[in-house]
């Protein structure tokens, strides 16, 4: 039985003046209506992040077809919720779901799996900011630390996946031509980059530096899992105001990925880049990877660009263009030795810099 809405009077209570109740059919939006697609895509975005976090995406990637109900039982998951998650993915053709509850990779699965870190960054890392606090951040008198809160651990996990798929290939291509004994990674996040730099270099040491305790907890887990606690040290510190440490004198390579935009605006960026030469006096190389602000776009934004720029605008963080980065390098006394441009995330780069 369907409950009668509170504001809809029963026919028995209608007066003679009002006459019998009439049913007004709702105007259904077609499946390919832009508004419908926006709504369903928002759900699929959350579903994709959830499916990755519970392990379903990896299972589909490795093994192919899977029984949703059996996967739920094996992992002590709520089967109706998991099935609804899969249906949301099926609506966007990321998976194919048959009538028996079996899911398999769909036409969009390969791209979705490769870019899952972006979805996790958006939904889990920035979800509270975008869904609960964006209206407050639009008001000057309601902007505070609580409204700006993001999940540093989720962002660390997301950025690790993004780096592995998109930044690491050009980074390791540049790294192959560099000799170093000790590398310091600013904004080390999950620790993945520090560990990657030590692979195949048994005598090298690594230093991870991050301002977020949640990120460092992920890094500590990774370092311990690899048994490299004797070669990697982790420090809670602010890259914009690094504290001097004796061990920094041994650093000959400094790396910084996906957080360089935090250096800005220009005067602060120049000051930070100059400060790196003082804190790491023997560094011969700085390898910097980041995403720039888009230019000349009013519509048809590529993937990630709109989300990246919206989040940072809401946080009050300036995102520079590539030309502005070049000006900062010049003013701070760093010379461009080599670079790689990246298609995804759009407007991204990896630069190898040397002290002027």
C-alpha positions in Angstrom: 0.0 0.0 0.0 1.3 3.4 -0.9 1.0 6.1 1.8 -1.0 9.2 0.9 1.2 12.3 1.0 0.3 14.6 3.9 -0.6 17.5 1.6 -2.8 15.5 -0.7 -6.4 15.3 0.8 -8.2 12.0 0.6 -11.2 12.0 -1.8 -13.5 11.2 1.2 -12.6 14.6 2.8 -13.1 16.7 -0.3 -16.0 19.2 -0.3 -18.5 19.5 -3.1 -16.7 22.7 -4.1 -13.4 21.1 -4.7 -14.6 18.1 -6.6 -12.9 14.8 -6.9 -9.1 14.5 -6.7 -7.2 14.6 -9.9 -3.9 12.9 -10.6 -1.4 15.1 -12.4 1.2 13.0 -14.2 4.8 14.0 -13.5 6.8 15.1 -16.5 9.6 12.5 -16.7 13.0 13.7 -17.8 14.5 11.4 -20.5 17.5 9.4 -19.6 19.9 11.5 -21.7 18.6 14.8 -20.4 21.7 16.8 -19.1 20.1 17.2 -15.7 19.3 13.5 -15.4 22.9 12.6 -16.5 24.3 15.1 -13.9 22.3 13.5 -11.1 23.2 9.9 -12.1 26.8 10.8 -12.7 27.0 12.2 -9.1 25.8 8.9 -7.8 28.2 7.0 -10.0 31.1 9.1 -8.7 30.3 8.1 -5.1 29.8 4.5 -6.2 33.1 4.3 -8.0 35.0 5.6 -5.0 33.1 3.2 -2.7 33.6 0.2 -5.0 37.4 0.9 -4.9 37.5 1.3 -1.2 35.7 -2.0 -0.4 37.9 -3.9 -2.9 35.4 -4.6 -5.6 37.1 -2.6 -8.4 40.4 -4.5 -7.8 38.6 -7.8 -7.8 36.9 -7.0 -11.2 40.2 -5.7 -12.6 42.1 -8.9 -11.6 39.5 -11.7 -11.9 36.8 -10.3 -14.2 33.2 -11.4 -13.6 32.1 -11.6 -10.0 29.0 -12.5 -8.0 28.0 -9.3 -6.2 26.2 -11.3 -3.4 29.1 -13.7 -2.9 31.6 -10.8 -2.8 29.4 -9.2 -0.2 29.3 -12.4 1.9 33.0 -13.0 1.6 33.9 -9.5 2.8 31.1 -9.0 5.3 29.4 -6.3 3.3 25.8 -5.3 3.2 24.6 -7.0 0.0 21.7 -4.6 -0.9 24.0 -1.6 -0.6 26.7 -3.2 -2.6 24.2 -4.2 -5.3 22.9 -0.6 -5.4 26.5 0.6 -5.8 27.0 -1.7 -8.7 23.8 -0.6 -10.4 25.0 3.0 -10.2 28.2 1.9 -12.0 26.2 -0.1 -14.5 24.1 3.0 -15.3 27.2 4.6 -16.6 28.4 1.5 -18.4 31.4 1.1 -16.1 30.2 -2.4 -15.3 27.7 -4.8 -16.8 25.2 -6.3 -14.4 23.1 -9.3 -15.5 19.8 -10.5 -14.0 21.6 -13.0 -11.7 23.5 -10.4 -9.8 26.8 -11.0 -11.6 28.9 -8.0 -12.5 31.8 -7.8 -15.0 33.9 -4.9 -16.5 31.9 -2.8 -18.9 33.0 -0.6 -21.8 34.1 2.2 -19.4 35.8 0.0 -16.8 39.4 0.3 -18.0 39.3 4.2 -18.0 37.4 4.2 -14.7 39.9 1.9 -13.0 42.8 3.9 -14.3 41.3 7.2 -13.0 39.8 5.9 -9.8 42.1 8.1 -7.7 40.5 11.3 -9.1 37.1 10.1 -8.0 38.4 9.1 -4.5 40.0 12.5 -4.2 36.7 14.2 -5.1 34.3 12.1 -3.0 36.3 11.0 0.0 39.1 13.5 0.1 37.0 16.7 -0.6 33.5 15.3 0.0 32.8 17.2 3.2 34.0 20.5 1.7 32.0 20.1 -1.5 28.7 18.6 -0.1 28.4 20.1 3.3 30.5 23.3 3.4 30.6 24.8 -0.1 27.6 27.1 0.7 29.4 28.3 3.8 32.6 28.9 1.9 30.7 31.1 -0.5 30.0 33.5 2.4 33.0 35.6 3.5 31.8 35.7 7.1 31.4 31.8 7.3 34.8 30.8 6.1 36.7 29.0 8.9 38.9 26.0 9.4 36.0 23.6 10.0 34.5 24.5 6.6 37.9 24.0 4.9 38.4 20.6 6.3 39.4 17.7 4.0 40.3 14.1 4.7 44.1 14.0 4.5 44.3 10.3 4.7 41.8 9.8 1.8 43.6 12.5 -0.2 46.9 10.7 0.4 45.5 7.4 -0.8 43.9 9.1 -3.9 47.1 11.0 -4.8 49.2 7.8 -4.5 47.0 6.2 -7.1 47.0 9.3 -9.4 50.8 9.5 -9.1 51.4 5.9 -9.9 49.3 6.1 -13.0 50.1 9.6 -14.4 53.1 11.2 -12.6 55.4 8.3 -11.9 56.2 7.3 -15.5 57.6 10.7 -16.5 59.1 11.1 -13.0 61.1 7.9 -13.2 62.1 8.7 -16.7 63.7 11.9 -15.4 65.1 10.2 -12.3 67.0 7.6 -14.4 69.5 10.3 -15.4 70.1 11.5 -11.9 72.6 10.3 -9.3 71.8 10.9 -5.6 72.5 9.4 -2.2 69.7 11.0 -0.1 66.3 12.2 -1.4 63.9 14.4 0.5 60.2 14.3 -0.7 58.1 17.3 0.3 54.4 16.5 0.8 55.4 12.8 0.8 51.8 11.7 1.4 51.6 7.9 1.4 55.4 7.5 1.1 55.0 5.8 -2.2 57.4 8.1 -4.0 60.1 7.8 -1.4 60.0 4.1 -1.5 60.0 4.1 -5.3 63.1 6.3 -5.4 65.0 3.8 -3.2 64.0 0.8 -5.3 67.2 -0.5 -7.0 69.4 1.9 -5.0 70.4 -0.2 -1.9 72.7 2.5 -0.5 70.3 5.5 -1.0 68.3 7.0 1.9 65.0 8.8 1.9 63.3 11.5 3.9 59.5 12.1 3.8 58.1 15.4 4.9 54.4 16.2 5.2 52.2 18.5 7.2 49.3 16.1 7.6 49.4 13.4 10.3 46.9 11.3 8.4 49.2 11.2 5.4 52.2 10.3 7.5 50.4 7.4 9.1 49.8 6.0 5.7 53.5 6.5 4.9 54.6 4.9 8.1 52.5 1.8 7.3 54.1 1.6 3.8 57.7 2.0 5.1 57.2 -0.6 7.8 55.6 -3.0 5.3 58.7 -2.7 3.1 61.1 -3.1 6.0 62.9 0.1 5.2 62.6 1.9 8.6 66.4 2.0 8.8 66.7 3.9 5.5 63.6 6.2 5.5 62.8 8.9 8.1 59.5 10.7 8.2 58.9 14.2 9.6 55.8 16.2 10.4 56.7 19.6 9.0 55.5 22.5 6.8 57.1 22.7 3.4 56.4 26.4 3.4 58.4 26.9 6.6 60.8 24.0 7.0 62.7 23.6 10.2 66.5 23.1 9.8 67.7 19.6 10.6 71.3 18.2 10.5 70.3 15.3 8.2 69.0 17.8 5.6 72.6 18.6 4.8 73.1 15.2 3.2 70.2 15.7 0.8 71.2 16.0 -2.8 67.8 15.5 -4.4 64.6 17.3 -3.4 61.2 16.2 -4.9 57.8 17.7 -4.6 54.6 16.4 -6.3 51.0 17.6 -6.4 51.4 20.3 -3.7 53.6 23.0 -5.4 50.4 25.1 -5.9 50.4 25.4 -2.1 53.5 27.5 -2.4 51.6 30.4 -3.9 51.0 33.4 -4.3 54.1 34.5 -6.2 56.0 36.2 -3.4 55.5 33.2 -1.1 56.4 30.8 -3.8 59.6 32.6 -4.6 60.4 32.7 -0.9 59.7 29.0 -0.5 61.8 28.0 -3.5 64.7 30.1 -2.3 64.3 28.6 1.2 64.7 25.1 -0.2 68.3 26.1 -1.3 69.0 27.1 2.3 67.4 24.2 4.1 69.0 21.7 1.6 72.3 23.4 0.9 73.8 20.5 -1.0 70.8 19.7 -3.2 71.8 19.5 -6.8 68.4 18.9 -8.2 64.8 19.7 -7.5 62.1 17.6 -9.3 58.7 19.3 -9.2 55.5 17.9 -10.5 52.2 19.7 -10.3 49.0 20.8 -12.0 48.5 24.3 -13.4 45.5 26.6 -13.8 43.7 26.1 -17.0 43.7 28.9 -19.6 41.1 29.8 -22.2 38.4 27.4 -21.1 34.8 28.5 -20.6 33.1 25.1 -21.1 33.9 21.5 -21.9 36.4 21.2 -19.2 38.6 18.1 -19.3 38.5 15.6 -16.5 39.7 16.8 -13.1 40.3 20.4 -14.1 37.0 21.8 -12.9 37.1 19.9 -9.6 40.7 20.8 -8.9 40.1 24.5 -9.6 36.7 24.6 -7.7 38.2 23.0 -4.6 41.2 25.3 -4.5 39.1 28.4 -5.2 36.9 27.5 -2.3 39.9 27.0 -0.1 41.3 30.4 -1.1 44.4 28.9 -2.7 45.8 30.5 -5.8 46.7 28.1 -8.6 49.3 29.4 -11.0 49.6 29.0 -14.8 52.6 27.5 -16.4 54.0 30.9 -17.3 53.7 32.0 -13.7 55.7 29.0 -12.6 58.4 29.9 -15.1 58.6 33.4 -13.6 58.9 32.0 -10.1 61.7 29.6 -11.1 63.6 32.5 -12.6 63.1 34.8 -9.6 64.0 32.1 -7.1 67.2 31.1 -8.8 66.3 27.7 -10.3 67.1 26.8 -13.9 65.0 24.4 -16.0 67.2 21.4 -16.9 64.5 19.2 -18.3 60.7 18.7 -18.3 57.8 16.4 -19.2 54.3 17.6 -19.9 51.4 15.4 -18.8 48.0 15.0 -20.5 46.1 13.7 -17.5 45.7 15.5 -15.1 45.4 18.2 -17.7 47.8 21.2 -17.5 50.3 19.1 -15.5 54.1 18.9 -15.6 57.2 17.3 -14.2 60.2 19.7 -14.1 63.9 18.9 -13.3 65.4 22.1 -11.9 69.0 22.9 -10.9 70.3 25.8 -8.8 71.3 28.8 -10.9 
